[in-house]
Amino acid sequence: MKAIIVESDQSLTWSSRERPSPGDHEVLIEVYATAINRADLMQRRGFYPPPAGASEVMGLECAGVVAGTGSSVSRWKEGDRVCALLAGGGYGEFATVDEGSVLPIPDSLDFVGAAALPEVFATAWLNLFMEAGLKPGERVLLHAGASGVGTAAVQLCRSFNNPSFVTAGTAEKINACIDLGAAGGGIRHSDALWDEVRAFSGKQGIDVILDPVGAGYLADNIGVLAMNGRLVLIGLMGGARGEIDLSMLMGKRARIIGSTLRARPVAEKAAIIGQLYEKVWPKLGSGEIRPVIDTTFPIEDAGAAHERVASDETIGKVVLLVKS
């Protein structure tokens, strides 16, 4: 098979590589499309190695057709249209994954749309509803609202009755998020941003914050949290070290939750995927929730696709076409 290989100079080539074989509890997927995540850009630079035992090929999600199954797999069969959450391997013609990380593609979606689902909806669902325990009516602040995770989170909040406020870099991005269901938004570099957040939340404050920025927003995030509020950190784009007023954290009985997805055990991923299938997949099937696609590129142009993601101009996901 062929896959994207990271060369010693960090350039990307579409080169031959050994085709993987499924283990007893794994599914072999012929990949039709995959999608780019910022973790891929970090892995390319050597800052985010795959977990032990995972493919060294980049790609944390894919959509395609089941091409084979392990001896203990009963749910999936050859020819099934599926998408999957991967620990690695999506930038290739074939990928293997534990059966519990696989989902059926809704009939209304093609492979491009399906490739944009697993990573961002698993991340948004895990951190809003499982880690933070988001309840109906609670107010949510979503940083990087126009990102893949952000656009998924906006739609989940709208669908499950949680008013959300987004931060983003441009008015165009904020308007796109409002179209998806956000109640409002603010420009991230505006001097008025945190006043706008407070105006949205009122005296109550923000119940849950989903933050990929980290240190750069830490003090302000805690400042706007409600009593018993939860701050979920899912990235460190704004730095890994910051100072906070611990008395404010204690006084609000607030929680800071650190969360990652890729390295979780297969059983934990299966639990996340199971909740997605039960709670979110029917809404995808009806069109109430949808994937948000920024652009598509042929897999051979993965380098250009990475540049598009790094530009910070995207709204939603960048998808790579592996098989037409």
Helices and strands as residue ranges (DSSP letters): E 2-6, E 12-16, E 26-35, H 38-44, E 61-69, E 81-85, E 94-98, G 99-101, E 102-104, H 111-115, H 118-125, I 126-131, E 140-142, H 148-159, E 164-168, H 171-180, E 184-187, H 193-201, G 202-204, E 206-211, G 215-217, H 218-224, E 225-233, H 246-251, E 255-258, H 266-275, I 276-280, H 281-286, E 293-298, G 299-301, H 302-310, E 317-321
